[in-house]
Amino acid sequence: MTLVRFAPSPTGNLHVGNMRTALVNFLFARASGGAFMLRIDDTDDERSTPEFEASIRHDMQWMGMNWDQEDRQSTRIGRYREALDQLLQSGRAYKCFETQEELSLKRKSQLAAGRPPVYDRAALKLSDDEVRAREEAGEQPHYRFKLDDTVVTWQDLVRGEVSVPMSSLSDPVILRADGRVIYTLASVVDDLDHGVTHILRGEDHTTNSAAQIQLFEALGGEAPAMGHFALLAGADGEGLSKRLGSLSIGSLRDDDGIEAMAIASLLARIGTADPVEPRLDMGDLISGYDISRFGRATPRFDPAELRLLNSRILGMTGYDTVADRLHAIGVTAGAGFWEAVRGNISTLDEVAGLYAMATGDITPVIEDAGMLTTAASLLPDGEPDAETWPAWTRAIAGETGLKGKSLFMPLRLALTGQRSGPELAGLLPVMGRDRILARLRGEQA
């Protein structure tokens, strides 16, 4: 069975970039009838926090992305040590003692000489006695995985055939001198043990994937199928890295009022050959989802496009879906009011302002007092309902001969104080007869 994983580090909040990775994996799993795993990569105990982990879980559940399995790396440290021992015994891992400063000087020297900054494997020249002496002197080694000098090739699910010459890469560090396991090793061990079948992530991991393919094999396993999709850029074509704070999922939800399905509708299709269209539930996105639809070009994430999607999704949303949320912001009018205003809002919170306009005090704008006096005399008896507006405007037109903008604009200005807005047919029942008459008279009501 297909098994994919999303493996966030709880060192920050989810933003549109890593939520896109999560969504791609989720949709791929669901479309193939497989399983979706949440793996908390919390080996960085200095920066990982329970609060960030709780935020990650909340954001994913809010998006409607429930997981079938979960694990966390901090409970598997012993397993990573076992894998390291296996690599040491087979000669595929080795101890190194260079400091960060020494490594930095080496890189600078290589670059100055016009050579690629690839680790020179100086540690492999140390004798057993030299290694033992340095450890007895209190030096703590870090460990590297020894790459085979070959070309690693795979059929990428997005990029097609990919080949990476391993001579262009440094032997990756897999355990730091402070004992902290590095993602390169931990992720491979986890994927092997859990039986992950597909790894779907950003193209910035492509060369890292080449090294990990050799690591899978060195540990006696086979690498999963891999797909690397282009990273998001901003609307201006620049990278998103400096703007990710304002593009966190929590900020888009809580500060900007963006709906979960607006985010999902955009992130599921951006960068693919399929059009970005508003979708009301995950099932619509899962149906026919195909990872091969991704292109190679850098997709641009435009907040303006997201806001437009948000508006369109709200305009398609039924009252029952939002009734509780409307009540929570003090909007107690029913389905008729929602249907009248939902096409005029960008975020749900804007409904509160329209409700206040319909039920609170405004200053009417009077453009044709005589016509408004006639309109007041023709207002049907009783409290307005869904049929009041068409019957009323027909009567006004018959009495005055007015039609079109000449008929409707004076009424809108008097009843709302605004030149544009929701259809008045849905607002009249909320306004009530007394308020309508008062506004036609130009009274603040």
N, C-alpha and C positions, 0 to 999 in steps of 0.2 A: 504494500500500500504506500502511496505517496505520503511522505512526511517532510514538511518544511518547518523552518524555525525563524523566529524573530528574536534577536538576542541583544536587547538594549543594556547599556550600562547605567545604573541608577546614580549618575553623577550630574544629571541635569534633566530638564523637562523635554518631552517630545516636541519636535518642531516638524514643519511640513516635510523636510527632507527625510528624516528617519520614519515618520509616519507613512510616507510613500513606500518605503521599503517594507514596512509591516503590512501595508495594504496589498502590495503586489504578492507577497507570500500568502496572505490570507485568501485572496481571491483565487490564486493558483491552486491552493489546497482544496478549497470548496468546489471549484470547477472540475477538478479531477477526482472528486469523491474521497480525497485524502484527509490527513490530519494536520493541524496547525499547532505548533508548540511555542510557548513563551519561555525563553531561557534568560534568566537574570544574570548578566555577566558582572558580578559584584566582587571581583578579586581585588579591585582598587579600594582597599578599606579606608584609605585616607579621604577619598572624595565621595564614595558611595554613601547614601543616606536612606533611611527608611522613608523619609518624606518624598524623595524623588521617586522611589520605587512605587509608593502609593499613588503618586501623580501619574506615573506611566500606566499603571493598571486602570486607574480611573479614566484616563483619556481613551484607552483602547476599548473599554467597556462602553463608554459614551458613544464611541464611533460604531458600536455594534459588532466589534471584532472579538468574539469570545474564543478562547483557546481550548484545545482538547487535552493538552499535556503541559506540564511545566517542570522546570528544574532551576537550580541556581548553582553557580560555579563555586561559591564559597564553601559548599558542603563536599566538594570533590577534590580538595587539595591533595589528599593522599593518592587519589587516582592519577593525578598529573605527575606526581613524583614517581609512581610506578612506570608511567610512560617514559619519563626522562631516563630512569635506570635502564629500561629496555633499549633506548637509543644509545646510551653510553656503552652498553655491553656489545652492541652491534657496530660500534665505531661511527655512528651517525650523529653523535653529539660530543661536544668537547668543552673543557673549561677554559675561560679567558679571564685575564686579570687587568686589562687596560681600563683606565679611568675614562670618564666622559671627556675630560680635558685632553687626554692623550689621543683618544679617537678623533676628537675635533681637529687636533693638529695634523693627524694623518690625512684626514679628508682635505684640509686646506692645502697640504703639500701636494696631494694627488691632483687636485684641481689646478693648482699653479703650474704643474708639469703637463697639463693637458690630458690627464688620465681620468677615467671615471672613478668616483669615490667609492670603490668597492673594498670591503675589508680584506686585508692582505693575509689573513690566516696565520699571523705571527704566533698566535697561541699554540698552534699545532707543532711548532718547532721546540716548545719547552719539553725537556725530559721529565720523566716521572719524578726524579729527585728534585728538579726545580719546582715543579708543581707542589710537591709535598712541602718543600721549604717555604714557599710563599704562603701556603695555608697555615703552617705552623707559626709563621710570623704574624698571623691574624688577618691576612688578606682574604676577603670573601670573593670567590669567583662568580662570574655570570656564565651562562651556558649558551652555546650556539648550536644550531642544527647545521650539519655539513651537507651542503647541496651537491648533488651529482652534476658534473659538467656536461649536461645534455641540453637538448631543446625539448621543453615540455609543450605538448600540443593537445588541445581538446576542442571538441565541437561545442561552441558556446551557444546556448539557447537564444541569445539575442544577437551576438556579434558574429556568429558563424565560426569558421575555423580560426583559432587563436594559437599562436606559437610564441613562446618566450624563451630566449636563450639564457640559460641559468648562469652563464659566465658574466652576464651583465648585472647580477644581483649579489649582494653581500649575504653571507651565511646569516640567517635571521637569529636574533637573540630570542631564546625561548624561556629563559628563567633569569631574572635579575639578581644582582648580588645581594639584594635585601631579601631574597627568597620569594619574591612575587612572580608568579607564573605569568607569561605573556600570552596575549590573545592567540597568537599564531599556533601555539601548542594546545592551549586549553580548548580552543574551538574545534580543532581536529579531533581531539580525544572525545569531546562531547558528541560530535557528529557521528563518530564511529560507534560509540556506546549506545547512542539513542537510535541508530539506524536511519539517520537523515538521508533522504534520497535525492533532494535537490537543494542547491544553495543559490539563492537569488538575492543579488545585492548590487550596489553601485559600481560603476566601472573603475573607481579609484582603488578597488580591491583586486584588479585584474592581475597585476604582477605578484601580489601577495597570494593569490589563488594558485599561481604556478608553483610557488614554494610549498604551499600546503598540499598540493597534489603529490609532491615527492614525500611529504611528511605522512600523508595517509598510507602510502605504499611502504614506507620504512617501518610503520607500526603494524604492518601485516594486513592492511585493509585496502579498499578501493575507493577512490574519490567519488563523491556524488556527482550527478550532472550539475552543471553550473550555468548561470546566466548573469551577465553584467550589463546593466542598463545605464544610460547616460544620466549624469547628475543634473539636478535642476539649477537653472540660473534665474536671476531676477528679470523683470520685464525689460530692463536696459541691457540685458546680456551679461551683466556682471554676476559673479558668484554670490550665493546667498549667505555665506558664512558670517558676514558682519551684521546681517539683519535677522538672524535666526531668533534672537530674543523676542522681537516683536512678532515673529511668525511662529511662536510656540502654539501648540494646539490649545492650551489653556487660555492664552491671550486672545486667540481668534474666537474662542467660545465666549469667554467671560467679558472681554473688553470690546470686541467688535460685533458680538451677536451673530456669529456665523453658525449655521446649522451643520450638524455632523454630516448629513448627506450632501451638502454643498462641497465640503472638503473632500469627501469620498468620490463624488462625481468628477471633480477636477483631477485629483491625484490618480485615479484609476485609469484615466484616458490620456493625460498629458504625456507627450512623448511617444504616443502610439499613432497608428494609421487610422484609428477610429475617432469620430468627432466627439468633442466634449459636450455632453448633453445633461440636463438635470434628471436625476433619478431619485425616486422616493424611498427606495429600500435597497439593501445589499443584494437581494435576490436578482434585481434588474442588472446589477453590475456583474454578478457571478455568471449569469447565463451567457454562454459563448465566450467567456474570458479566455484569451489566447496570448501567452507570453511572447510568441513570435511576432506579434503586431507592433512591438517596440521598434523604433527606428534608431539610427545612430546619431542623429543630430541632437544638439543640446536643447532640451525643452525649456521654455521660459515660463516661470510662475509669475502671474500678474494678479496682484490683490484686487484690481478692478474687475477682472474676469471672475474672481471668486465672489465678489459682492453681487455681480449680475446673476450668477448662478443661484446665489442665496435668495435673491428677490424672486427669481423664477420658481424656485422650489417652494417658497412660501405661497406663491400664487397658485400652486397646484395642490397644496396641502388641505385636507378636509378638516372641518371644525373639530371632530372628535379627537383628532390627533393632538390638537393644541389647546383644547378646552381647559385642562388643568393648569397649563402654563399661563394662559390668559387670566384665569382667576387669581393666580399667584401675583400678577402685576396689577390687580385691581380692576380688570376688565370683566364685568359680569354680564354684559350683553351676550346674546346667543348667536346661533349660527348665521342668522341673517346679517348681523353686523360684521362678523368675520368675513363672510363672502363679499360684502361690500368693500371692505378695506384691504383685503389680502393682496390685491393687485397693485396697491399703491404704497407698499412698504418694502424696505430693504432688509430690515431686521424685525423680529417679533416685538421687541421693546417699543418700536415706533407706534404700535397699536394703542399704547397707553396715551400718547399725545392726541391721536385721533379721537379716542374715547373721551378725553377731557374736552376737546373741541365740541363734541356732540352734546355733552352733558353738563359742561361748566359754563362760566361766563365768558363771552366774547364781545367784541365791539363790532356790530354789523356794519357793512359798507353799503350805503344806500345810493344807488345810481338812478333808479326810476321809481320815485316815491308813489306816483299815481298807479303804476302797474302793480306795485307791491300791495297797495291798499286794495286793489281789485282782487289780487291773489288771496289776500287774507279773507275777503268775503266769500271766496269760492272754496276755501279749504273744507274738505268733507267733514261731517260731524264725527265725533268719537275720536278715540286714540288712533293714530296712524298705524297702518299695517303694510304688508308687502304690496297691496293694490292701491295704496293712497297716491303715490307719486304719479303713475300713468293716468289715473282718473283725474287728478287735480290739474296736471299740466294740459290735458285735453280741454278741460273746462276753461282754463286761462286762455289758451290759444283761441278757443271759440269766442270768447268774450272780447279779447283785445286784438285778434288778428296777428299776434306776434308768433314767430316760430324761430327755430334754430337758436343761434347764439343770443339773439335779442330777447328770447323768452327765458332761456336757461341761465344766462350769466347773471342777470339781476337777482334771480332767486338764489344762486350759489353764493354770491357776495353777501347777501343779506343773511343767509342761514349759516354760513361758515366763516365769513370774513376773508375768504381766500378765493383766488381766481381758478384754482384747480384743486383736484382732490378726488376722493372716492365718489362713486355714484350716490346721488342723494336718495334714491329709492331705498337703500339700505340704512341710511342715516336717520330718516324721518321717524321710524318707530322708536329709536333710541332717544331722539330729542324730545319727543312728546308734544302734544298739541299746544299747551300753554307756552312753551319755549319757542316754538315755531312762530306763533302769533306775535310774541313779544319781539322777536328778531325782525319780523317783517315790518314792525312799527319803528324799528331802529333803536330799540331799547337794548341795553347791555344785559344779556341773559344767556 
